[in-house]
Amino acid sequence: MKRVRLDQALVAKKLFDSVAEAQLAIDERKITVNGSIAVSHGYMVAPGDELLLIVAPKYVSRGGLKLEAAIREFAIDLAEKRVLDVGASTGGFTDCALQHGARQVVALDIGKNLLHEKLARDPRVVVIENTNGREIKRLVKKGGKVFGPRFDIATVDLSFISAREVLPAVKSALKDDGILVLLVKPQFEATKAESDRGAGVIVDSAVHKRVNDEMTEFVRQLGCEILGVIDSPIHGHDGNREFLMVAKCAQVAS
């Protein structure tokens, strides 16, 4: 069958709206033909050739897409805001917050050397390593340049422990009416028996509901108004369903 130019084939396959756009993608080495990167606009391709567009990840980890879903659903404004990212790890939430206009992100994690190097060297990011989230209350009381001013927004994404263990400390770092975005992970909130039953994967919707109901009540008791709970658009690496809870938290004198 007749071969055609690569740039024209990309438009015909509706990967691009115009030949100019297709040529730009080829110039930026974003197109592969049968697994090899294309370098020529006029490379002749056959109808059966596999043409793929290489799409760079939007964030340094999949977590960014989870936070993005909450930002979109609840119209969270991060422009010029200070954000505390608890359980920052590679930095998906941190990256997402910065791309949505955050002025500063304090990336806190109990581990070390986990944050993506792009974020670690970003002047808008303050890296706090080897620090348990429960220590936040002490850091707030101590004050200083980082934890003296309260935060506009706190994001929480924890593994292997219940988020309840750190939420009171996190809440203490928020401004009055500060926003809390919590990634609820039933596999770490359910009972050991429930988790063991599925080898760490919770598939029972009744358990999902109970975990969300209990977390909702816990966050309310901290003095926060629940704005809503949505499914995370992406499951955990092990296939677990996860949920995004967003709340507005009133600050009280302690």
N, C-alpha and C positions, 0 to 999 in steps of 0.2 A: 504494500500500500504506500501511498505517497507520503514522503517525509515533509515536515514543515519546520520553519524557523522556531527556535525555542521561545523567543519573546512572544511570537504570535500564538504558539501552542498554550502558553500560560494564560493568555487572555481567553482563548477558546475554551479552556478548562475552567474559566471563571475564577481563577486564582487572583486575577487583577482586572481592573476596569479598563486599563489602557496599556498600550505597548510601552509607553514611557515609564509607567509604574513598574512593569515587568522588567524593563532594562535596568532600572535603578536597583531592583532587588538582585539581579544577576551581578551587577557591579559590586554590590555589598556582600557578595558570596552567600546569599541566603537561599539559593536554589540548588537542589540536587537532582541529577538525572541518573536513575538506576543506582542510587547510593553514592554517586560521585558529585563533588561540587562543580557546578557549571561556571565557566568563565567567559563564555562568548554568547552575545545576543543571538548570533546567527547560526548557532550550532543546530544541525538538522536532527530532529527527533522523529521517531516512528510512533504510530498510534498506540502501540503497546508499551512504550517506555513509561517508567514511573517517574512522575515529576512531583517533587515535594518542596514545600516552603518551610525553611528552618525558622522557627519562631523562638526567639530568646525568652527565657522565663521572665515574667514581669517582676518577680520579687526573688530574694535570695533563697527563700524556701516556700513551700506550699502554704505555710501559715499565713503569709501575706494575703492570699486569696480568701482565707477564712475571715480575717479582720475586715477586708474590703467588703465582704457581704454584709457585715454588721453596719459598716459606715453607710453603705447604700440604703439598706433597709430602714435604718433609724435616723438618716440624715445627720450624722454626726459631723460636726464642723471641727476639723483639726487645724485650720489655718492659724498660725502663730501661737499654737497651744504648747504647753509643756506636758509631756507624756511620761508616765512611769510604766515601763514594760517589765512585768515580773515573770520570770521564766523565759527570758529572751532567747536563750539557746543560739541558734544560727542567726536569728534576727528577722524572721519573716514579718512579725508584727511591727518591729522597729522600722524596717524598710518601708512597709506600707504606710505607717504614720508619717514618715518623712516625705514620701511621694505625695501625700495628701496635705502637705503644707505645715507639718509640725515644726515649731521653732526649735525645740530641743526634745530629745528622748533620752531618758536615763534607763539603760538596759541592764537589768539586774538578773543574775543567775547564780545558782549554788555551784555551778561548774566553772571551769577556767579554759580560756582560749577556744571558746565555742563560737563566738560572734564572727560572722563573715568579715574578712579583712577590709572589704569595701566600707562596711559600717564602722569597724573599729577605728579607722583613720578619718572618719567623717567628723569635722569639728562640732557638728550639731549633736553628736552622740557622746554621752558620758557612760563609760563602761564600769559597772560595779560587779566584780567577780568574787567567787568563793563566799557568797553571802546568801544565807537563808532568808526567804521572804519574811519570816517571823521577826527578823531583826529590824524591819522597816520602822516599827514604832519607836525603837530605841534611836534610830538614825534621825527620825523626825524630831524627837525630844532634844537630841544633841544639837540640831540646827545646822548651821553652816550654809555654804553657797549652794549646795546641791539639794539638801533636804530641808533647808530652812523655809524657802517658799513652797507653798503647797502646789500640788499638781492639778491641772485642769481635767486630765483624763488618766485613768489607769487601765492597763490591759493585763490580763492574767491568763497564762497558758502553762499549766503545771502537769508533770507526769510523776507517777509512782507514789504520790501523796494526795490526800484530799485537799481541795482548794480551801475548805473551811479552816484549815490550819493556818492559813496566811491572810485570809480576807479581812479580819479585824485590823491587822497591821496595815494592810493596803489601804483600807478605808481611812485610817488615821492620817494618811499622806495626801488625801484629796482636799481640794477647796470645798467650801460650802456649795452644794449643787454640782459637785464634780461628777464626771461620768465614769462609770465602771463598765468595762467590757470583759466578760468572763467566758472563757471556753470551758464548757461543762463536759467532762469526760466520764461517762458512766462507769467505765472499766476501773476507775480509781475512786469512785464514790459508792459503788455497790458493795454489798457484803462479800467477804472472801468466798463464801459458798456459791454465791451467784456468779462471781468472776471465774471461779474454778470450774463451774459447770460447763462453761464454753471455752475452756482453755484460755481465759483472758479476754474473750470476745463476747460482749453482751448483745444478744440478739432478741431478747424478750422485750417487747414494746411496753409491757407493764412495768418492768424495771426502769426503762427509760423515763416513763411518766413519773414514777415514784421519786427517782433521783432528781428530776427537774422540779417537782413539787417541793421536795425537802430543801433543795438549794434555794428556791424562790423564797420560802419561809425564812431560811437562815439569813439571806441577804436583806429581807425586809426587817428582821429583828436588829440588823446593824444600823437601821435608820435610813434605808434606801428605798426609793420608789422604783418598782420594776416597770421598765418601759416595754419589755417584751422578750420573748425567747423564740429563736428560729433554729432550724436545722442548719448545721454547717454544710456548705456546698461540697465539702470534701471530707471523706471519712479519714479516720486515723490510719497510720501505716499498716496496722493489723486488721483493718476493715471495720473497726468500731464506729458506730454512729456517734457523732459529737454535736453539741448544741452551743449556740451563742446567746448568752444572756446579757442584756444591757439594762443598766439601772442608773438613776440619778440619786446621789447620796448627800443627805444633809449632814453638815458637820456640827458636832456638839462639843462644848468645852470639856476637856478631860482633866 
